[in-house]
Amino acid sequence: MTEWTRDKPTGELPRIVTPNLLWTGGCLSIEYQGELAHGHFSTYVVRGSEKTMLVDTGHASHWKAAEKHVEDFLGDRPLDYIFPTHAEFPHGGLAAHWMKKYPNAICVGDVPEYPLYWPDLAHRIRQIKVGDEIDLGDRKMVFVPAIWRDLTTLWAYETTGRVLFVSDGFAYLHYHKAGHCDFMTSEHAPPDVGLIQFFNERALRWTRYTDTRTTFADIDALLRRLNPLMIAAAHGGVIDTAKVMVPLLKDGMLMGQSGAPATIAKLPIKEAKASAPTK
């Protein structure tokens, strides 16, 4: 079994979760039922023995702080790979900033449109797909399907530390204020299911309109196959209590907009046709 030593929380990001994993980015205030709570917009750096990788580029409001955090974490080493999990602004919007700061870094992802955005950087953008791997030396980053996703998305699994990077998946909001931003799930009370629903409706809007249960077998199979020690989400604290959190996340994804359990009714085909408005 992989062993790792976590750094203690300080209350604010960055946090060196393990000697080779940096958690940076920051929180933004979000109003929930008349009260301000914090929501994460996280960025991660994986440091291998030979190469390094940034996972998600971060929110623009956190650029200066994250830039310093990454510099301090890497020391005299460069950033070799930049992995935007998808093209949405908090995940890929700062890709060009990082590429210009680290002129030898390669941007990797399912990002076929990026060469059109930044033609001067097109020669440093590499298209990848599920099943591809990038060797960082003493660990690999393996790209896996994004089950709970927004837009075209890739997830990644770091093989030595056994960390699954899930972008918008596993999102949750919880009542924490300044001073609790770098807590992992084992270090705070489980989030309320309504708070999970609230954030998922914004990070994964399709959860409002579809039967999310159709995704549960796939997510369970992926977790059984990879058996991650940690799940690193863009929106929410690092999950190190998956057995507790995954059932809560599923419950949150099943709730309707009102906060009550969603009622999912499927009409037989004939009835559905009969109930359609006539022209």
N, C-alpha and C positions, 0 to 999 in steps of 0.2 A: 504493500500500500504506500502511495506517495505521502511523504511527510512534509509539512511546511510550517513555518513559524509566522504567525500574524503579528504585525505591528499593532500597538495599542491605539485606540482612537484618541484624537485630540479635540474633536468637536468640529473641525473644519477640514475641508480638502486642501491639499492633497493628503493621501494616505498611501504609505507603502504597505500594501496588503501582505505581500511576501517579498523576499529579497529581489525577485525578478518581475514583480507586477506592481505598477503604479496606477492608482485611481485618482484622477484629477477631474477638472471641469468645475461644476458648481451647482448651486440651487437657485431657482427663481421662485418668488412668492406667487402662490396660486390661491384664489379665493374659493373656499368650499363651504357652502351653507352659512355664508356670512362671516366666516373666520379665515384668516390667512394661514396657510400651511406652506411647506416647502416642497417643491418637486425637483428631482435631480435631472441634470443634463450632463451626463458623465462621458468621460474620455478615458481610455486606458492605454498604457504602454507595456508591452511584453519585451523583456530583455533576455535574449538568448546568449549563449556563449560566443556566437559569431555575428549574429544579426539582431536587429531590433525592429519592432512593429508598433505603430500607433493604430488603435482601433477606435474609429469614429473621430471626426476632426474637431468636434466641440461647438458650443454655442458662441457666437461672435462676442457676446458680452463678457465671456470668460477668457478671451484670447490672450490678453497680456499675462494674466495669472497662470494659465495653463502653459504658455510658452516658457515661463520661468521654471515652473514645476518640472517640465520635461527636460530642460537644460540641466537642472540640478540632479535629476535622477540619472541621466545618461552620462554626466561628467564629460570626459573628453571623447566619448563615443558619438558617432553620428546616428541619426534616425535613418534606417535603411528602407522601411516600407511604411506606406500610409494606406490604411484599409478603411475607406468609407463603406459602412454596411449597406447604405443605399443613398440615393441622391437628395433626400430631404435636407433642408438647410442645417439643422443641428448636427447632422451626421456626416455631411459631405461639403458644406458650404465653405469651410476654411481649408479645403484641400490645397488650393493654390498658395495660400499663405505658408503652409507647412513645406510645400515643395520648393518655394523660393527661399525659405529659411535653410532648408537642407537640400542643396542643389544636386545631390546624387541620389536622393530618395526616389523610389519608384512607387507610384500610386497603383494599387491593385483593387479590383472589385468587379462587380457586374455593372459597369458604368460605361456603356457604349457611347453615350452622348458626351462624355467629358472631353474628348479631343475636340469637339465642336465648341465647347465653352472656352477652352484654353488651348488654341491651336499651337501656341508657342511651347506648350508643355506636352504635346501629344506623344512625342517620342518616349516619354517617361510614364505613360499610362498603359497598364497591362490588363486586359480583360481576363477574368478567371471565372470558373464555374464550380458547381458542387462536385466534390471529389478531388479537386486540385489540392496540392500541399505546397507550403513554403517552409523550407528548412532554415531554422534560426540557429542551428548548431546542436545544442543539447536538448532541443525541443522543436517540435513542428507545429505549424498552424495548419489545420485541416479544415477545409471549407465544407460546411454541411447545409442541408436545406433549412430555410427559415420557415418554421411551421406557423408561428404567430407573427405576421409581418404586415408592414405598410409598404406599398409600392413593391418594386422588384428589389429583393433583399437577400443577402447572404449572411449566415451565421458562421462563426469560426470556433474551433475547439483546439485549445493548447494542450499538447499531449503529455507533457511532463508534470506541470502543475495541475492538470485536469480541470481547466477553467473553460466554461462554455460562454462565449460572448453572443448575446441574443438581441442586440439592437433594441427595437421597440417592444419585443416580446417580454413577458414577465414584468410588465409595467405595474407600478402601484404608487399611490400617494399615501402618506401617513402623517399623522400629527407630530411633526417635529419642527422645532424652531432653530434659530441660529444656535450653534453649539452642539448640534446633533447630526450634522450633515454627513459625517463619515462613518456612521454606525452601520454595521452589517446586521443582517436579520436576527442573528443570535444575540444581538446587543440591544434590541428594543422589543417592545411588545408587538405581537402580530398585528398587522394593519386590519382595520375594519373592512369588511367585504364591500361596503358602499364606497369606500375610498378607492378600492381596486377598480370597481366598476367605473367610477368617475374618470379616472385617468385612462383606462382602456378605451372609453368612448371617444377620447381625444387622440390618443396615440394610434389606436386601431379602430377606426370609425365603423368598420364593417361589423364589429361586435354588436352594434345597435340593431342590425337588420337580419342577421343570419343565425342559424342554429350552430352555435360554437361547439356543441358536443361532437360534431363531425370531425373536429381537429384533435380530440383528446387521445384517440388511439395512436395517432402519429406522434404526438408529443411524448406519450408514455414510452413508445418504442424507442424514440431517439434517446431519452434519458436512460433507459435500461442499457442501450448499446454503449453509450459514452460513459455513463456513471460519473458525472462531474462532481468534484469536490466543491466547486463554487460556480454560481451562475452570475455573470457580470452583465447587468442590464444597463441600458442608457438612461432609463427613467425609473429610479428606485435604488435602494441600497443593494450592495453586493449580497447575494443570497447564499448563505452557508447552512441553511436549514431547509433544504428542498422538500423533505418529507412533510414538513409543516406548511410550507408556502404554496406548493403546487396545488393541493386541494383548495386552498383559499383563493388562489388565482382563478381556478376553474369556476368556483362559485361566483366570483365577481364578474366573470365573462358571461355568466348565464342570467345576470340580473337585467331587468328592463330599465328604461330611462327613469321610471318613477322611484326606483330603489326597491321595488317589490320583485320577487322572482318572475322572470319572463314566462309568459304562456306561449308555447310554440305549437301552433295548430297547423296541420297539413290536411287540406281538403283532398278527397279523392278526385281523380282527374275529371270525371263527369260532373261532379258538383262544382268544381272550380270553373269549368266551362259555363255551367248554367248560371253561376253567380256573376259572370262577367257582364258589364253594361252592354246593352244593345245599341247599335247605331241607328 
